[in-house]
Amino acid sequence: MLLALPAWAQTRVFTDHLERTVEIPVDPQRVVSLGSKNVTVPMIELGVMPVGSQGTMPESGEPTIRASGIATGVDFHNSDIVYIGDFPVDLELIASLAPDLIVWPDWQDEVSLDQLSLIAPTVAYETDATLHDAQAFFAELFGRHERLAANRARYDAQIAQLSGLIPAGTTYSVLHGREGEFWTCKPYGNLELILQDAGLDPSSIIAEAESGACPRFSAERLQDFDADWIFTTYRTDRGETPQDALAGLEDVFPGFCNALTACREGRHIVLPREELTTPSYDAVGAAIFALTTLLSNPYAQPDMGSAGGTRP
């Protein structure tokens, strides 16, 4: 009798990131995502279109699925995905969509799993998962293993191309400035994943930072961030530009660039943050292409004995 049922009516048991076992549809048809960048984007990339999604409301007044336009080309304005609010989401609207599955990221703590489970089966997702772990989670949730394998194979080929152009011993730092202090995060999303997979080594201040933390540092620590390459990011979803990111560093240490060998020699790279923090192989592929172009530039290579260490 079970085999006679359509796939969408069959169920199976799934273990989520909180180690909860949840009975979910084998082939969910009406999924609601409570996290745009971290949930909706990888879902769409794997071929699953939600009926509703959390989103952000910029100053323009038009809701958007953060990073989705860049990573997938899909947003509220060109799809049937319903905007269910931001933080908190609208529970009544979610219920009206008659979902058969809800995905709850751990930062959506204004609504509980118990509340959502009254509407539909709800699985929990930890948003600090790496790109590979995040994609594996959603591939298992929706049965998209073949798509995942193809995406991962492409990533591995892109990394191999980048790593073949980077000399051994090349170092990096990730540096930001805000409210009178420098800060970084460890790990720093897809950026650090790409750099380490390509064989770059973290500078000492990055290596010594506690994993899972975003430590702050006084202006006196600026030179500790020097490396062969220094990276800073900015948020395009807030209308920020590279100049905004540099202004944040200037506010902490006026003339900061002169104090850093990498910056003085043109090896301080400012990149948009969306592609570097979204669990999307498409977005990461764009970032790897940019890094391959920039880090292999023969006119911007560090000299022997530069801040990053000994060059081969």
C-alpha positions in Angstrom: 0.0 0.0 0.0 2.9 2.4 0.8 4.4 1.8 -2.6 1.1 2.6 -4.2 1.1 6.1 -2.7 2.5 9.0 -4.7 6.1 10.0 -3.6 4.9 13.3 -2.0 2.5 11.3 0.3 5.3 8.9 1.5 7.4 9.8 4.5 10.8 8.9 6.0 12.7 9.8 9.1 15.4 12.5 8.9 17.9 13.5 11.6 18.4 17.3 11.7 21.3 19.4 13.0 19.9 19.3 16.6 19.9 15.4 16.4 16.1 15.5 16.3 14.4 12.7 14.3 11.6 14.2 12.2 9.2 12.3 10.0 9.2 14.2 6.7 7.8 13.7 3.2 10.0 11.6 0.8 9.4 14.3 -1.9 8.4 17.6 -0.3 6.3 19.8 -2.6 5.6 22.8 -0.4 8.7 23.8 1.5 9.0 27.0 3.6 12.4 28.3 4.3 13.0 30.6 7.3 16.5 31.6 6.2 17.1 33.3 2.8 20.9 33.2 2.3 21.6 30.1 4.3 18.6 28.0 3.4 16.7 29.2 0.4 19.8 29.7 -1.8 21.2 26.2 -1.4 17.7 24.8 -1.9 17.2 26.6 -5.2 20.7 25.6 -6.3 19.9 22.0 -5.7 16.7 22.3 -7.7 14.1 22.8 -4.9 11.9 25.8 -5.2 10.3 26.8 -1.9 6.7 28.2 -1.7 7.8 30.7 1.0 11.0 32.2 2.2 12.3 34.6 4.8 13.8 37.7 3.2 15.1 41.2 4.0 13.5 44.5 3.3 16.0 47.1 2.1 15.4 50.8 1.9 13.8 50.3 -1.5 10.8 48.7 0.1 11.0 45.6 -2.0 11.7 42.4 -0.2 14.6 40.3 -1.4 16.1 36.9 -0.9 19.5 37.8 0.3 22.3 36.7 -2.1 19.8 34.7 -4.2 19.8 37.1 -7.1 23.6 36.9 -7.3 23.9 33.1 -6.7 20.8 31.7 -8.4 19.0 34.5 -10.3 15.8 33.8 -8.4 14.2 36.4 -6.1 10.7 37.3 -4.9 10.0 39.6 -7.9 10.6 36.9 -10.6 9.2 33.8 -8.9 6.2 32.5 -7.0 8.0 32.4 -3.7 6.1 34.2 -1.0 7.8 36.6 1.3 7.0 35.4 4.9 8.8 38.3 6.8 12.2 38.7 8.2 12.8 38.4 12.0 10.5 37.3 13.2 8.6 35.6 10.4 4.8 35.6 10.1 3.5 32.4 11.5 -0.1 32.9 10.2 1.2 33.5 6.7 3.4 30.4 6.9 0.3 28.3 7.9 -1.7 29.8 5.0 0.8 28.4 2.6 0.0 24.8 3.7 3.6 23.7 3.8 4.5 20.0 4.0 8.0 20.8 5.3 9.6 23.8 7.1 13.4 24.5 7.5 14.3 26.5 10.5 17.8 28.0 10.8 19.1 28.3 14.3 19.2 32.2 14.3 15.4 32.3 13.9 15.0 32.0 17.7 11.9 34.4 17.8 9.8 31.4 16.7 10.2 28.0 18.3 10.4 24.6 16.7 7.4 23.6 18.7 5.3 26.4 17.2 6.4 25.5 13.7 5.9 21.8 14.2 2.2 22.5 14.8 2.0 23.7 11.2 4.2 21.1 9.4 7.2 18.8 10.0 10.1 21.1 10.8 13.9 20.4 10.6 16.6 22.5 12.3 19.7 23.7 10.5 22.9 25.1 12.0 23.9 28.1 9.9 27.6 27.9 10.8 27.9 24.7 8.7 30.7 24.9 6.1 29.8 25.1 2.4 30.3 21.3 1.9 28.4 20.4 5.1 25.5 22.7 4.3 25.1 21.4 0.7 25.3 17.8 2.0 22.6 18.6 4.5 20.2 19.8 1.9 21.1 17.2 -0.6 20.2 14.5 2.0 17.0 16.4 3.0 15.7 16.6 -0.6 17.4 13.6 -2.3 19.6 15.7 -4.6 22.8 13.7 -4.3 23.6 13.6 -8.0 23.4 17.4 -8.3 25.6 17.7 -5.2 28.2 15.4 -6.7 28.4 17.5 -9.9 28.7 20.8 -7.9 31.4 19.4 -5.7 33.4 18.0 -8.7 33.3 21.5 -10.2 34.5 23.1 -7.0 37.4 20.6 -6.7 38.5 21.4 -10.3 38.3 25.2 -9.6 40.4 24.8 -6.5 43.0 22.7 -8.3 43.3 25.4 -10.9 43.8 28.1 -8.2 46.2 26.1 -6.1 48.4 25.4 -9.1 49.0 29.1 -9.4 49.8 29.9 -5.7 53.4 29.3 -4.4 53.8 27.2 -1.3 54.0 29.3 1.9 51.7 32.1 0.7 49.9 33.7 3.7 46.7 35.6 4.1 44.7 37.7 6.6 41.1 38.8 6.8 40.8 42.3 8.2 37.9 44.7 9.0 37.4 47.9 10.9 34.4 49.0 13.0 33.7 51.2 16.0 37.4 51.9 16.7 38.6 48.3 16.5 39.8 45.8 14.0 38.0 42.5 13.7 38.1 39.2 11.9 36.3 35.9 12.1 37.5 32.4 12.2 36.6 30.8 10.0 35.6 33.5 7.6 32.9 31.7 5.6 33.7 30.5 2.1 36.7 32.9 1.8 38.8 31.0 4.3 37.6 27.6 2.9 38.8 28.6 -0.5 42.1 30.0 0.6 43.0 27.0 2.8 41.8 24.4 0.2 44.1 26.2 -2.3 47.0 25.9 0.0 47.4 29.3 1.6 48.4 29.6 5.2 46.7 32.0 7.8 48.8 34.7 9.3 49.7 34.2 13.0 46.9 36.5 14.2 44.3 34.5 12.2 45.8 31.1 13.2 45.8 32.0 16.9 42.2 33.2 16.9 39.6 30.9 18.6 37.6 28.8 16.2 34.0 30.0 15.9 34.8 33.5 17.2 35.0 37.0 15.8 37.6 38.6 17.9 38.3 42.4 18.1 41.7 44.0 18.3 43.0 47.5 19.1 44.6 49.7 16.5 48.0 48.8 17.9 47.6 45.3 16.5 47.3 46.4 12.9 50.7 45.2 11.7 50.0 41.7 13.1 47.5 41.4 10.2 50.2 41.8 7.6 50.5 38.9 5.2 51.2 38.1 1.5 47.5 38.9 0.8 45.0 40.8 3.0 41.2 40.5 2.4 38.4 42.8 3.4 34.7 42.4 2.5 31.6 44.6 2.2 27.9 44.0 2.1 26.3 44.7 -1.2 22.8 43.9 0.2 23.1 47.0 2.3 24.3 49.1 -0.5 27.9 49.1 0.8 30.9 49.7 -1.6 34.6 49.0 -1.3 35.1 52.6 -0.2 32.9 51.9 2.8 35.0 48.9 3.8 38.2 51.0 3.5 36.6 53.9 5.4 36.0 51.5 8.3 39.7 50.7 8.4 40.7 54.3 8.1 38.5 55.2 11.1 40.4 52.8 13.3 43.9 53.6 12.0 44.2 56.7 9.6 46.7 55.8 6.9 46.4 52.1 7.7 47.6 51.1 4.2 51.0 52.6 4.7 51.5 50.4 7.8 50.9 47.1 5.8 53.3 45.8 3.3 50.6 43.9 1.4 48.5 47.1 1.1 51.3 49.3 0.0 52.2 46.8 -2.7 48.7 46.4 -4.0 47.9 43.1 -2.4 45.0 44.2 -0.2 41.8 42.9 -1.9 38.3 44.2 -1.1 35.5 41.7 -2.2 31.7 41.6 -2.0 30.7 39.5 1.0 27.6 37.7 -0.4 29.6 35.3 -2.6 32.0 34.6 0.2 29.4 33.7 2.9 26.6 32.0 1.1 26.5 28.1 1.1 26.3 28.1 -2.7 28.7 26.4 -5.1 27.6 28.8 -7.8 28.5 31.8 -5.7 31.7 30.2 -4.5 32.7 29.5 -8.1 32.4 33.2 -8.9 34.6 34.0 -5.9 37.2 31.4 -6.9 37.4 32.9 -10.4 37.9 36.4 -9.0 40.6 35.1 -6.6 42.3 33.1 -9.4 42.5 36.2 -11.5 43.8 38.5 -8.6 46.2 36.2 -6.8 47.9 35.0 -10.0 48.5 38.5 -11.3 52.2 38.6 -12.2 52.4 42.3 -11.4 51.2 41.9 -7.8 53.3 39.0 -6.5 55.0 39.5 -3.1 58.8 39.6 -3.1 61.2 37.3 -1.3 61.0 38.0 2.4 57.8 39.9 2.3 55.4 40.1 5.3 54.0 36.8 4.5 57.2 34.9 4.9 59.8 33.2 2.7 58.9 32.8 -1.0 59.9 29.7 -2.9 
